[in-house]
Amino acid sequence: MVFSVLKELLSECRDEYLKLIQNKSSMFDHRDHRGDQISTRDIRPMSTVIMDEKEKRGLWRILRNSSGPKAERGAQVPLGNGNALR
């Protein structure tokens, strides 16, 4: 009984969290071999991101290749410059 109540509570919390972060981008900082979420912001067009165009194209390629149906949810995506997207 207690287990089912706890499971339902956690499910509701997860649903509310997913609603909260819908249409948001999360920023992570790499520390001690893990990514710590440091902030969440509204998504915005890539054209508003100040970044070298060659790096942007590379980033888009990485994102396209890692966002297919077989991509692992929450997996880190290496950017090749020591950083990673998650």
TAJOQUI-V35246 format. One record per helix or strand. SS is the DSSP state (h for helix, s for strand). FROM is the first residue (numbers start at 1). TO is the last residue. If there is no record, write none. Layout:
BEGIN
ss = (SS | SS)
from = (FROM | FROM)
to = (TO | TO)
END
This chain:
BEGIN
ss = (h | s | s | h | h | s | s)
from = (2 | 24 | 34 | 46 | 53 | 77 | 84)
to = (21 | 31 | 42 | 48 | 66 | 78 | 85)
END
